[in-house]
Amino acid sequence: IATVGGDKALRVWDASNEMAIDKVLEKLDAHSSDIRSVAYSPDGSRIATVGGDKALRVWDASNEMAIDKVLEKLDAHSSDIRSVAYSPD
C-alpha cells in the first residue's frame, strides 16, 4: 500500500498481514510541496507521484524494501497536478 499527503512524503506500507497494516517499509521526502496522488504501475514495479510542485516522479518499486530511486522526474504541468493513473496495458 502506498500513501501520500500534505507532508510531502511517500509512504509504502507492509500489507503482508491483512489484520495489522502498521509497518512503514519506506518513507521518502518525495516532493517539494504536498503530494496529491499516487499510483502503482500494473506490474507493481513502479510508483508514480504528483503534487503541488507541478512535478511527476516515477519511483523504482521493484524492491519493496528500497524504494528510493527516482526513475523519472518531469516538470509536467504549469500548475499543481491533482491526479495520476497508469493505463492497464
N, C-alpha and C positions, 0 to 999 in steps of 0.2 A: 504494500500500500504506500502511495506517495501523497504527501500533503504539502501545501504552500500557504503563505499568508502575508499579512502586513509586516511581519518581522524580517522580510527579505530572505527567508530561509526555505530551502527544500529539505523536507524530512522524508526518509524512507524507513518504513516500519516493518518489523518482523511479523508476518501474518501466518507463520507456520503453525501456531497454536490458536485455533479459532476462538477459544474461550478466554484468551488473555493477550490481546494485541497491545502490549505495553512496553516493548523494547524498540528504541530507535536504533536502526543499523547505521544510518548516516544522517548528519545534519550539516548542510552546506550553506554558507552565505552566498546565495546563488545570483542575486541581482542587486543593483544599487537602489532600488525602490521596491515597493510592495509587489508581490507576485500574485497574479490574478488567476492563472490557470496552469494545470499540469496534465500531461498525458503520456501514457506508456505506448511505445510502438506495438503493433500487433504481435511481433515475436518476442516482446519483452526485453529486447537488448538495448533500447534507448528510452530516455525520458526527455520530453520537451517541456520547457517552462517559458512563460511570457509574463510581462508585467508593466508596471508604470514607467519603467525606464526605456520603453519603446523597443526592447530587445527580445529576440528569440534565442534561447540557448538550448542546445541538444547535448545531453549527457550520456556517457557510456554507462549503461546499466548491465552489461554482460556479466560483471562480477558484483553481486549484491552486497558484498562486504567492502567494496571500494569504489563507490560511485563518486568519483572526484575529478574525472577528466571531461572537460568540455570538448565535444567533437565539432560543434559549430557555434558561432556567436554572430548573430546578424542584427544590425540596427534595421529592423524590419518595417517600421512604420514611423510616421511623423508625429504621432501622439501615442498615449498609452495603449497597450494591447490587452484585450479583455478575455480572449479565449484562444485555445489551441486544441487541435484534434488531428489524429492520424487517419489516413484513409485505410480501410481494412485490407487493401491489397498493396 
